[in-house]
Amino acid sequence: ALQLLRAQALLVQRELWPTSAAVIGLGIAFALVAEKAVVIYFIAPLVAAASLTVIYGPEYDPATELAFATPTSPWKVLLARLTLVSGYNLLLALAASLTLLVFMPAHLLGAIILTWLGPLTFLSALALVLALWIGTGNAMLITYGLWIAQYVPFKAAGLWALTPFWVGLLQAYQGFWHSTALLLILAMGMLGIALLSARRPMQALGQRLA
């Protein structure tokens, strides 16, 4: 397992590591200046989701065909890269949360982590599945749209004069992103689908070549 992780770490796009850290760093700076913990809650899931859309597939891995020719199962390759990148994103988000203690009480650290843990895990898993099935660009468009939709100022846009049903639905959607347990459960299901879909990029490549 360690050998597989070490080998896959070399194949993950090198730009991913500093880019993710830089974006989180900008988020930290803005959060400290504005003294708004919500900045980390907003940006951490987006960074994690974007990074997982580019960890697997022919367009991001020149050695894809060689990797598929080895005895190592595609799902193991995907799982190894997922472990590396997700672990890295988790460490970045934890580091960002720790910096918030500059202006927030230490006993709130656990609550801060729980606010982004569920969304980060679910959005990342969803982005990975979508990237495997419909491509990176579409995956990022959908996941970013779903995440940002909770911040749409419906009332300011004049859309709040809706029926009680739609008002309740919109409120439920916003509440969904704060349901940590539900998001983690759904993320586990998404990860299972992603691992089952690990061969799809190679199948798509074969169809294009044919």
C-alpha positions as CSV (number, residue, x, y, z in Angstrom):
1,A,0.0,0.0,0.0
2,L,2.8,2.4,0.9
3,Q,4.6,1.6,-2.4
4,L,1.4,2.3,-4.3
5,L,0.8,5.6,-2.5
6,R,4.5,6.6,-3.2
7,A,4.2,5.7,-6.9
8,Q,0.9,7.6,-7.4
9,A,2.1,10.7,-5.6
10,L,4.6,11.1,-8.4
11,L,1.8,10.9,-11.1
12,V,-0.6,13.3,-9.5
13,Q,-0.3,16.7,-11.3
14,R,2.5,18.7,-9.6
15,E,0.6,21.9,-10.0
16,L,-2.2,20.7,-7.8
17,W,-0.3,20.8,-4.5
18,P,0.9,24.5,-4.6
19,T,-2.3,25.7,-6.3
20,S,-4.6,24.3,-3.6
21,A,-2.3,25.6,-0.9
22,A,-2.2,29.1,-2.5
23,V,-6.0,29.3,-2.8
24,I,-6.5,28.2,0.8
25,G,-3.8,30.7,1.8
26,L,-5.7,33.5,0.1
27,G,-8.8,32.4,1.9
28,I,-7.0,32.4,5.3
29,A,-5.7,35.9,4.6
30,F,-9.2,37.2,3.7
31,A,-10.7,35.5,6.8
32,L,-8.2,37.0,9.1
33,V,-8.6,40.5,7.6
34,A,-12.4,40.4,7.7
35,E,-12.5,38.2,10.8
36,K,-15.1,36.0,9.1
37,A,-14.8,32.2,9.7
38,V,-17.4,31.6,7.0
39,V,-14.7,32.3,4.4
40,I,-13.0,29.0,5.2
41,Y,-16.4,27.2,5.2
42,F,-17.1,28.6,1.7
43,I,-13.7,28.1,0.0
44,A,-12.4,24.8,1.5
45,P,-15.0,22.5,-0.2
46,L,-14.5,24.3,-3.5
47,V,-10.7,23.7,-3.5
48,A,-11.2,20.1,-2.5
49,A,-13.8,19.5,-5.2
50,A,-11.7,21.1,-7.9
51,S,-8.6,19.1,-7.0
52,L,-10.4,15.8,-7.2
53,T,-11.6,16.4,-10.7
54,V,-8.1,16.3,-12.0
55,I,-6.5,13.4,-10.3
56,Y,-7.5,10.6,-12.7
57,G,-8.0,10.1,-16.4
58,P,-6.1,10.2,-19.7
59,E,-6.2,14.0,-20.0
60,Y,-4.4,14.5,-16.7
61,D,-2.2,11.4,-16.7
62,P,0.1,10.8,-19.7
63,A,0.9,7.4,-18.3
64,T,-2.7,6.3,-18.1
65,E,-2.4,3.5,-20.6
66,L,0.7,2.2,-19.0
67,A,-1.0,2.3,-15.6
68,F,-4.0,0.3,-16.9
69,A,-1.5,-2.2,-18.3
70,T,-0.1,-3.0,-14.9
71,P,-1.4,-5.7,-12.6
72,T,-2.7,-3.0,-10.2
73,S,-6.5,-2.6,-10.4
74,P,-7.7,0.8,-11.7
75,W,-9.8,1.2,-8.5
76,K,-6.7,0.8,-6.4
77,V,-4.9,3.5,-8.4
78,L,-7.9,5.8,-8.0
79,L,-8.1,5.0,-4.3
80,A,-4.4,5.8,-3.8
81,R,-4.7,9.1,-5.5
82,L,-7.9,9.9,-3.7
83,T,-6.3,9.2,-0.4
84,L,-3.3,11.4,-1.1
85,V,-5.2,14.4,-2.5
86,S,-8.1,14.2,0.0
87,G,-5.7,13.9,2.9
88,Y,-3.8,16.9,1.6
89,N,-7.0,18.9,1.3
90,L,-8.1,17.9,4.8
91,L,-4.8,19.1,6.2
92,L,-5.1,22.4,4.4
93,A,-8.6,22.9,5.8
94,L,-7.5,22.0,9.3
95,A,-4.6,24.4,9.1
96,A,-7.0,27.1,7.9
97,S,-9.3,26.4,10.8
98,L,-6.4,26.7,13.3
99,T,-5.6,30.2,12.0
100,L,-9.1,31.3,12.8
101,L,-8.3,30.9,16.5
102,V,-6.5,34.3,16.1
103,F,-9.9,36.0,16.5
104,M,-12.1,33.1,17.7
105,P,-12.2,31.3,21.1
106,A,-10.3,28.0,21.1
107,H,-13.3,26.0,22.3
108,L,-15.1,26.7,19.0
109,L,-12.4,24.9,16.9
110,G,-14.4,21.6,16.9
111,A,-17.6,23.4,15.7
112,I,-15.6,25.2,13.0
113,I,-14.2,21.9,11.7
114,L,-17.7,20.3,11.7
115,T,-19.1,23.1,9.6
116,W,-16.9,22.4,6.6
117,L,-16.2,18.7,7.1
118,G,-19.5,17.4,5.7
119,P,-19.7,19.7,2.7
120,L,-16.0,19.2,1.8
121,T,-16.3,15.4,1.9
122,F,-19.6,15.3,-0.1
123,L,-18.7,17.9,-2.7
124,S,-15.3,16.3,-3.3
125,A,-16.9,12.8,-3.8
126,L,-19.6,14.2,-6.0
127,A,-17.0,16.1,-8.1
128,L,-14.9,12.9,-8.5
129,V,-17.9,10.9,-9.7
130,L,-19.0,13.5,-12.2
131,A,-15.5,14.0,-13.5
132,L,-15.3,10.2,-14.2
133,W,-18.6,10.2,-16.1
134,I,-19.0,13.6,-17.8
135,G,-15.6,15.2,-17.6
136,T,-13.8,17.8,-15.5
137,G,-15.3,20.9,-16.8
138,N,-18.9,19.7,-16.4
139,A,-18.1,18.3,-13.0
140,M,-16.7,21.6,-11.7
141,L,-19.6,23.6,-13.2
142,I,-22.2,21.4,-11.5
143,T,-20.5,21.1,-8.1
144,Y,-19.7,24.8,-8.0
145,G,-23.2,25.6,-9.0
146,L,-24.8,23.4,-6.3
147,W,-22.5,24.8,-3.6
148,I,-22.9,28.5,-4.6
149,A,-26.7,28.2,-5.0
150,Q,-27.2,28.1,-1.2
151,Y,-25.9,31.7,-1.1
152,V,-28.2,33.1,-3.8
153,P,-30.0,36.1,-2.2
154,F,-33.5,35.0,-3.3
155,K,-35.2,37.7,-1.3
156,A,-33.0,40.4,-2.7
157,A,-33.5,39.0,-6.2
158,G,-37.3,39.3,-5.8
159,L,-37.8,35.6,-5.8
160,W,-38.9,35.3,-2.2
161,A,-42.5,35.9,-3.1
162,L,-42.9,32.3,-3.9
163,T,-45.4,29.7,-2.6
164,P,-44.7,28.3,0.9
165,F,-43.7,25.0,-0.8
166,W,-40.9,26.6,-2.7
167,V,-39.8,28.7,0.2
168,G,-39.6,25.6,2.4
169,L,-37.7,23.8,-0.4
170,L,-35.1,26.5,-0.6
171,Q,-34.7,26.6,3.1
172,A,-34.4,22.8,3.2
173,Y,-31.7,23.0,0.5
174,Q,-29.7,25.5,2.6
175,G,-30.1,23.3,5.7
176,F,-28.9,20.2,3.7
177,W,-25.4,21.7,3.5
178,H,-25.3,21.9,7.3
179,S,-26.3,18.3,7.9
180,T,-22.9,16.9,8.5
181,A,-23.9,13.3,9.2
182,L,-26.1,13.1,6.1
183,L,-23.4,14.6,3.9
184,L,-20.8,12.1,5.2
185,I,-23.1,9.2,4.5
186,L,-23.9,10.4,1.0
187,A,-20.2,11.0,0.4
188,M,-19.4,7.3,1.3
189,G,-21.9,6.2,-1.3
190,M,-20.4,8.6,-3.9
191,L,-17.0,7.2,-3.2
192,G,-18.2,3.7,-3.8
193,I,-19.7,4.7,-7.2
194,A,-16.4,6.4,-8.0
195,L,-14.3,3.3,-7.3
196,L,-16.8,1.2,-9.4
197,S,-16.4,3.7,-12.2
198,A,-12.6,3.6,-12.2
199,R,-12.4,1.8,-15.5
200,R,-14.6,4.3,-17.3
201,P,-11.8,6.8,-18.4
202,M,-9.9,4.0,-20.1
203,Q,-13.1,2.7,-21.8
204,A,-13.8,6.2,-23.0
205,L,-10.3,6.5,-24.3
206,G,-10.6,3.2,-26.1
207,Q,-13.8,4.4,-27.8
208,R,-12.2,7.6,-29.0
209,L,-9.2,5.7,-30.4
210,A,-11.5,3.3,-32.1
